[in-house]
Amino acid sequence: MQDFFNNLDWMLILKAFVIGGLICVIGQILIDKTKLTSARILVIFVTTGAILRRFAGFINI
């Protein structure tokens, strides 16, 4: 079990946590400041993710 924790990339985990939090903040702002429902916001997020995933091969992030 100790090997498992030694092999983790803690910076990658931290980045994933921060980015996930930012996505949640954006969603909450959209819910609070617009008349969009949570279902429509979900569709926006999924569509944006699909578009970004499509062009990820062309853009080196």
C-alpha positions in Angstrom: 0.0 0.0 0.0 2.9 2.3 0.7 4.1 1.9 -2.9 0.8 3.1 -4.1 1.0 6.4 -2.3 4.7 6.9 -3.2 3.8 6.5 -6.9 1.1 9.1 -6.9 1.6 12.4 -8.7 0.3 14.8 -6.0 0.7 17.9 -8.2 -1.6 16.3 -10.9 -4.2 15.4 -8.3 -4.1 19.0 -7.0 -4.5 20.4 -10.5 -7.4 18.2 -11.2 -9.0 19.3 -7.9 -8.5 23.0 -8.7 -9.8 22.7 -12.3 -12.8 20.7 -11.1 -13.6 23.4 -8.5 -13.4 26.1 -11.1 -15.8 24.2 -13.3 -18.2 24.0 -10.4 -17.8 27.7 -9.7 -18.6 28.6 -13.3 -21.7 26.4 -13.2 -22.9 27.9 -10.0 -22.4 31.5 -11.4 -24.4 30.5 -14.5 -27.2 29.1 -12.3 -27.3 32.2 -10.0 -26.9 35.0 -12.6 -28.8 33.6 -15.6 -32.2 31.9 -16.1 -30.5 28.8 -17.5 -31.6 25.5 -15.8 -29.0 23.1 -14.5 -29.9 20.7 -17.4 -29.0 23.4 -20.0 -25.8 24.2 -18.2 -24.9 20.5 -18.3 -25.6 20.4 -22.0 -23.3 23.4 -22.5 -20.5 21.8 -20.4 -20.8 18.5 -22.3 -20.9 20.1 -25.7 -17.9 22.3 -24.8 -16.0 19.3 -23.6 -16.7 17.4 -26.8 -15.6 20.3 -28.9 -12.4 20.8 -26.9 -11.7 17.1 -27.0 -12.1 17.1 -30.8 -9.6 19.9 -31.2 -7.2 18.7 -28.5 -5.2 16.9 -31.1 -4.5 20.1 -33.0 -3.7 22.2 -29.9 -0.9 21.4 -27.5 -2.0 22.4 -24.1 
